[in-house]
Amino acid sequence: MYFLCPHCRDELSLNAGGRLVCATCGDSGARQMDEGLIFFDRCQDTHNFFEKQALEQLDRFYQDYDDQRFEDCLGRQELWEMDEANRHVGITKKFWWERYLGKIENKRVLDVGSGVNYIVPYLLRSDNEVVAFDVCAESVRYQRKMLGRLSVPIDRLTSAVADVEQIELSQAFDVVNVNNVLHHVDDKLAALSRLHRCLNDDGKLMIVEPNYYYPPRWIIETDVFDPFNAVKNFFVRNYLIEQGEKAVIFSELASLLAETGFRVDHRMKDENYLSYFTVYWMRERSLLARTFGWCDRVILGNVLPRILAPFEYIVASKV
């Protein structure tokens, strides 16, 4: 059991009623459901944002997902050629971590806010033991349904519906992956502190986050034009961004990482300046999408500063 009592961090055990209980504190606020899924009672999607996305969109992206489509998905590594499902959840460069860490295999990996994308099945196929949790119950259930159609060792996966601000985990993980999660978290200090405790002393924290100052995103997320920001209102109304959502200001994130005991080893800016804003309206692998990708990689990626990049990638270690 990787999950600990959220009150005293003691080990949990399963009682006859399917509840996870602590010998010291009693009920932990979690239960084990069918197929080993762990469900924390306090976990909730406050604005119904993730539940709405999951219910309406997952089937459209993954209803015919199988090994062949998964292999095709893994082969699409740049934004201009990426399949719609992964592009939709803000993944703009697959396997970005390999530049710094090499291939992640034979590790114990925690995937925070796992959603439904290529990462968990890829980690399982690479002989890793994976713990994956998300605040959206529908996403967690759908992820397990999708994995059941793939030739990956699902017995090496522990799934949970949980909130990174509240759960406690044992210090067991070689890698902690936080992909597009922190901008949905109110108490980032609490979340990072919990992740620090569950990472091995020589482990690595991987973070991907959208940049608040990326111009199209700033226009959508800023409060400056409220209540007359029609673009922002459209995105919130159609569940394209969460109500109150703010992307990350990386100077603030760097301070939080230092405060919680992390050292930033590597930072990489995302070079998809024009592509990220425009590729959603282009056909994947089209000539126009390739052209925008080339322009970003060859010209804008070498000219525009990090502060204007749409995303940033971070690898951090425990101090």
N, C-alpha and C positions, 0 to 999 in steps of 0.2 A: 504494500500500500504506500504510494508516494504522497498522498494527501495526509496532512496532519491536522490535529485539532486547531481551529483558528483562534482559540483563546489562550491555550497554554503550550501548543506545539508538541503535545504528547501524541503517541501513536493512536490510531483509530482501529476499532474492530467492528465487525458486522454482527448485529444482534439478530434475534429470531424474527423480528419484524422488518428486517431489511434496512434498518437505520445504521448509520455509522456513528459509533459512540466512543467517547473518551472516558477512561477509567476515572479521571480526575474531575472533569467538567460535566460529564453526562452527554446528552445529545449534541452532536456537532453541527446540526442544521443541514445534514446531508443524508441522502439515501441511495442505495444501490438498486438500479432498475434492471429491466430485461437486458440480457447480453452484457452485463457488467457495466452498463453506463452509470456513472455517478452524477447525481443531480443535487446541487446545493440550493436549499430553499430560498435563500435571500437573493439569489441571482434573478435579475429581471432586466428586460429591455425597456428602459424608462419611457422612451418616446415611440416604442413599437417600430423603430427604424429597421433593425436587423430582421425582425420577424416578417415585416412587410416585404423586404427584399427577398428573403429566403422563399417565402410562400409563392411569390409571383414569378421569380426569375430562375430558380435552380433547375426546375424541370426543363425549361427552355434551353438551358446551357448543357445539361448533363443527362437528359433522358435516354440517349443512345450511347452513352460513354462506355467504352470497352477497352481492351488492351491495345487494339490498333489505334484508336483515337488518342489514348494516353501516350503512346510512343510518338505519334505525330505532334502532340502537345509539347512533349519534352524537346523536340527538335526545333521548336519555334522560340528562339531566345531573345530576339530583338522586338521592340514594340511594334514596328511596322509589319511584322509577320505574325504577331502573336494572336492566338485564338481568342475569340470574344470573351469567353468566360474568365480567363486570367487577366486580360486587359481591363475588364470591367471592375475587378477588385483592386486595381491600382498596382498590379505587378508589371513593372516596365522593363525589367531585365532579369531573366532567369539565371540562377546559379551565380549571382554576383559575388557571393562569399568565397568562391573557389580561388579567386585571385589572391586572397589573404590566408585562407584556411585549408585549401585543397578540398578534395571531395570528403564530405562528411559520411563516414561509414563505421560500423561497429561501435557506435556511441549511444549514450543515453541522452535523448533530445527532448526538450520541453518546447512545444509549439503553442504560444500564447495567442488567443484570439484566432484560432486556426481557420475558421470559416470553411469554405469549400473551394479548393484550388489544387494545383499540382504538388504542393510542398509535402503534405503528409504522405501521400502514396509514394512519392519519390524517396522520402526518407525511409519508409518501410522497405522499399525495394532494395535500398542500399544497406540492409542488414543492421539498421538501427532499432533500438527499443524506444518507442515514442509515447509520450504523454501529451495529449492535445485537448485543449478546452476552449470554450467560447461562451459568451454570454447569451447567445441565441440557441435555444433548444432545437429549433427546426434545422439550423445549419449543422449541428452536431449529429442529429439523427440522419440527415441527408448524406453527410460525409460518410457515415458508416454504411449506408445503403449503396453509395457509389463505390466504396472500397470493396464491397462484396462482389462486384462485377469485374474486379481486376485480379490479376495473379500476383497479389502482394500478401505478405504474412500478417493478416489482420490480428492474429493472436499476440503479436508484439506491440499492439496499440492499446493504451488506456485512454478512454474518452470520458469527458466530463462537461457538464454545463456548470460554469463557475465564473466568478468575477475576480479579476486579477487584483483588485483593491482589497479583497476580503479573504482569499484563500491562503493557506500555508502549506508548503511542500517540504519534503525532506531534502537535505543537501545531497543530491544524488546526480545532478545533471552535468554532462560534459559541455553541452551546447544549449543555450536558451534562445529561441527565435521569436522576435516580436515584430511582426510584419503588419504595418498599417493599423496599429492598435492604440498607441499612446494618445493620439489626438481625440480619441473617444473617452479617455480616462480623465475624470475630474481630479482625483488625488494621485498625481504622477509620483510624488515622493513616496507614498505608501506602496504603490505598485512596484517601483524600482527597488525599494528596500526588501520587499518579499522576494523578488527575483534574485537579489544579491545573496540572500540566505540559502536559496535552493541551488545555487551554482557551485560546482566543485571549485576548489581553490585555484586550479589551473584551467578552469573552464572558460568559455567564451560566450559573451552576450552579443547577439546580432540584432540590429535595429534597422528597419526601413520606415521612414516617415515622410509624409508630404510637407513641403515647405510653405509656411504661411505667406511669405513674401513673393512667391511665384505670382506674377501679375494677374493672370486670369483667376487664380484661386483667391487672391486677396480681394478682388472685386466681388466675388461670390460670398466670402465669409466675413468681410469687415462689417462692423456695426456703424461705420461713419455715415452711411447713407440711409440708415433705418429711420422711419418705417417705410421709406419709399424705394427701397432697393428691389425692383421688380425681378431682377435676375436671381437674387438670393431667395426671394419668396417662391419663385418657380422651382428652384432646386429643392427647397425644403418641402414644398407641397407635393412634389413627385418623388420623394424619398431618394433623391440623388445625393443629398447631404443630410446629416442628422441635425435636428433643431439645436442651435447653440454650438454647433461644431466649429472648432478652430484648429487649423493645422499647426504644426510645431514651429516655434521660433528656436533655432538651433543653439543660439547662445544661452538661452534659458535651459534647454535640455542638457547642454554640456555642464552647466552649473549643478543641475540635479544629479547627474551621473557622478560628479565628483563628491557631492554631499552624501550620496548613498554608498560610496566606497568603490566606485569604478574608475578605471583609467581608460581613456579612449586611445585605442591602438591605431585605428585606421578610419579615415573618413573619405567617402567618395561621393561626388555630386552626380546626379542623373543628368545626362546630356540631352534628354528629349525635350528641349525647350519648346519648339513649335509642334513637334509630333504629339506630345501628350495632350495638348489642347485641341488638336485637330483630328487625330487619328480615329476618334470615336465615330466620325461621320464619313470615314473612308472605308472602302472594301479592303479586307486584310490582304497583304502581299500585293496590293495594286501598285502601279507605276508611281502614282502620286504619293502614296504612303512611303515608298522607297525613297523618293526624291526628298521628302521632308526629313526622313531619317538620315540621309546622306548630308543634307544641309546642317542638321544638328550636330552630327558626329565630326564633320570635317571643318565647319566654319564656326557655328555658334558655341559648340562645346569648348572651343579653344579661345573664345573671345569673351563671352558673357561670364560674370562672376558667379561664385557659388551661391550667393545670397538670392539669386534669381532662378536657380535651378528648381524644377518641379518637385524633386525628391532628393533625399540624402540617405546614404547607406553608412552605417557605423558598426565597427567591431570594437568591443570593449572587454577588458579583463578586470578581475578583482585586484585591488591594490594590496 
